[in-house]
Amino acid sequence: MLRRPAPALAPAAWLLLAGLLCGGRVWAARANKHKPWLEPTYHGIVTENDNAVLLDPPLIALDKDAPLRFAESFEVTVTKEGEICGFKIHGQNVPFDAVVVDKSTGEGLIRSTEKLDCELQKDYTFTIQAYDCGQGPDGSANTKKSHKATVHIQVNDVNEYAPVFKEKSYQATVVEGKRYDSILRVEAVDADCSPQFSQICSYEIVTPDVPFTVDKDGYIKNTEKLNYGKKHQYKLSVTAYDCGKKRATEDVLVKISIKPTCTPGWQGWNNRVEYEPGTGALALFPSVHLETCDESVASVQVTVELETSHIGKGCDRDTYSEKSLHRLCGAASGATELLPSPSGSLNWTVGLPTDNGHDSDQVFEFNGTQAVRIPDGVVSVNPKEPFTISVWMRHGPFSRKKETILCSSDRTDMNRHHYSLFVHGCRLVFLLRQEPSGEKQYRPAEFHWKLDQVCDEEWHHYVLNVEIPRVTLYVDGASHEPFSMTEDYPLHPSKIETQLVVGACWQGGDLHMTQFFRGDLAGLTIRSGKLADKKVIDCLYTCKEGLDLQVPEGSGRGVKIQANPSQSELTLEGEDVGEVEKAMQHVAYLNARQFPTPGIRRLKLTSMVKCFNEGACISVPPVDGYVMVLQPEEPKISLSGVHHFARAATEFESSAGVFLFPELRIISTITREVEPEGEGDEDPTVQESLVSEEIVHDLDTCEVTVEGEELNPEQESLEVDMTCLQHNGMEVSSSDLGMIFTGVDTMASYEEVLHLLRYRNWHSRFLLDRKFKLVCSELNGRYVSNEFQVEVNVIHTANPMEHANHMAAQPQFVHPEHHSFVDLSGHNLASPHPFAVVPSTATVVIVVCVSFLVFMIILGVFRIRAAHQRTMRDQDAGKENEMDWDDSALTITVNPMETYEDQHSEEEEEEEEEEESEDGEEEDDVTSAESESSEEEEGEHGDQQNANRQQQQQLEWDDSTLSY
């Protein structure tokens, strides 16, 4: 039987079957009939610092040839024509390319091929095509392309550039006194491409505290009226910010100059002038100019005032004691200070409050509850003889109570006022009662002056010249006559003593103080027997500082110059403005003190201008400034000389005494800072060096005080050559504490006087040593020297006659607590206390021992001479001594009341010394006392003093050639 052959399968069916058997995916061969499809237009954004482009809509190509999906477990793809194989960009120099992300879905993306710069190109436009993966039936390529779609890409900006100003700097000029809406405009640009980052959103003035502001558009204006006198030009730093808050890399400088309006006034002066002490006159207005704004000026009057009321007692004056100032001004001696600086003998002002704000001026404060009694004998006033009262006073406002400056009243029983000076309201009153006399008639007793100075709380100098019936008052050098005067009878006779009080009045009947003074007093003195001369009064009041005007020839012609007595006010008047300016340029400040009071002195310049056209005359505003007096270099006063020496007791007991400071040297130095020279100026590691310079100035006090027990007037004293003292114009006061030298004089003069100061003690038997201290000062204690101490020892030498008397007399016993040991030079070695010899029943053994010791001393002298002769023979033979006598610790202990040797042994020793001196081989022997002194004294005096000591000392031990 014949089988029927099976029907042949179609190629597609076989393909489908094979796909199912091999994995579930079957490709069906199809023809590429359709083109891919794209959106017609795309919009993209890309950032400068990125390469990915964000498109809208997304880049997706569609193809109708895409295969169908039969099931979820597998799908049948007949061909590849439905897939997208790529994209192609069309355009010239397009920095982009397109890539396929998923062929089956046709998804792709565009990215930049190079770094984009918005500032170079903000956007790009190009076309793009998609092509599929199609093939022909025979497997040949049959790719289909889509149409060309347009792509627009915008480059987003990054804020990479900072604002930059168009100009390097800006300048403008404005007129003072006006407020402007806009002075100038600053402008900055930004290189970024976007409006956000390329626009300038704000400007800012960086310079603080300036009267200007800037708006967002860069316009600068002033916030207040500008003043040329305050500042001529302002320099501002301005910055800018873009809208991205980025600040300009460099700020711009803006200079705004102030142009002055034509305001009349003084120009070209400094409100602060520094004055260095010791430099002489200093010009205050060296470049001053008066601006008159082209007005026709007929005359100019200028007044320069120097304010010094806060310095010292109204200005800078020498701060010596009042007595010293009177002597410097040529006043006769005899003035007595009632308010002296507290010291050993002048101590009644101790405890009285002082004002320490006046340099070294001694200013005493009285608060209405304090007063001081003047000791008896300090001053005596005879109303029948002329006398002078001088005082510095600063008194407060008006008061109805009497306030007494000085009062002499009954000490007991009654309340009578003999003479007094007091303040009542704004009046100064002086009372002087006649002493009892046989004539009972009215005489002037109370004098009244009505003065504004009494109540203005400023310092003023008052001098009363009293010569009854006339009393003349000088206030600040100007005389004033009393406006009223009251007469009275003489006082009734009495034997009541008087009490002199400063700052109140003593009521003897009530035994209490009354009429207390409120204010400040200084320099209160009384001089009896003579009136003060007008020149002396002017000298006492004259300031050491003030205004000075020395106009050179050819300058200041036709200018009238006037000055007040204190040189604190100067007036210049002239018709030519130029000549007045020249004179003003030579107005100077001068302080004649070597060590002025540092601080500020106020200056005030007032002007009055007269014009030919009085209706339009200009007004010149006043000028205020000040002089700063710098701190002077403080001097260091140094005292040097011999601190310790010894003298024989006979010198202390002699009429010449012992000179305490024979080689005293007084010098004064200041320390200055010296800057390094040369390359060291630029090296910060190089420090300034200090250099000490010696200067010359005066002294006003030197005080010598005894240390330890006070001086006993019955056996010791300090004496000075009064002839030398008067020659140098000094005064001296002495007490049990020592001696005080006063008076303004040179350091050399004080040296000369102190060289001649002697100490005497005519009972030196029990004296071992005495110590003194010397201190010198300048300007009433403003500068004080070091304490120079001197110790002088007493060399006790026994008298030969006393030795014989002691041998014959009853033996005496030396108290063990006060025994003393002396070495060869007579120095006390064991006890610093004076020894005392008291009678007792001491044995004869002491006398025998001492006699044996004296014999040994004499024997030692002969052995020394024999040893010396043997040494001379050995030296002639060329031999050296084999051993020398070591006497460094040789000490002989004797009873200090016994004689060391008799007169004959002393003569033998002197003969031996003469013979040895002639041989030229003996060396000078120096005792320990002489050696101690000579180490501190200068060599030029050593030989003479050693010779004197050899004559004074009776015991000498020559061991310079002793050998065995």
Secondary structure, DSSP 8 states (H G I E B T S, - for coil): ----------HHHHHHHHHHHHTS-B----------B--SEEEEEEETT--B-EEES--B-B-TT------SS--B---STTSEEEEEEESSS--EEEEEEETTTTEEEEEESS---TTT-SEEEEEEEEEE--B-TTS-B---B---EEEEEEEE-------EESSSEEEEEEETT---S-SEE--EE---SSHHHHSEEEEEE-SSS-SEEE-TT-EEEESS---TTT-SEEEEEEEEEETT--B-SS-EEEEEEEE-----EEES--SEEEE-TTS--EES-TT-EEE-TT--EEEEEEEEEEE-TTSBTTB----S-HHHHHHHTT--S--EESS----SS--TTTTS-B-TTSTT---EEEESS--EEE-TTS----TTS-EEEEEEEEE-S--SSEEEEEEEEESSS---EEEEEEEETTEEEEEE-----S----EEEEEEEE-GGGGSSSEEEEEEEEETTEEEEEETTEEE--SEEEEE---------EEEEESSEEETTTTEEES--EEEEEEEEEEESS---HHHHHHHH--SEEEEE---TTSSTT-EEEE-TTS-EEEEEES-HHHHHHHHTTEEEEE--SS---EEEEEEEEEEEEESSGGG------EEEEEEE------EEEEES--EEEEEHHHHHSSS-EES-TT-EEEEEEEEEE---GGGGT-TT---EEEEEEE--EEEEEEEEEESS---TTTEEEE--HHHHHHTT-EEEEETTEEEEEEEEEHHHHHHHHHT-EEEETTGGG--EEEEEEEEEETTTTEE---EEEEEEEE----HHHHHHHHHS--EEE-GGG---B-TT--B-S-SS---EEE----THHHHHHHHHHHHHHHHHHHHHHHHHHHHHHHHTT---S-B---TT------TTS-SS-HHHHHHHHHHHHHHHHHT-------HHHHHHHTTS-GGGHHHHHHHHHHH-S-----TT-B-
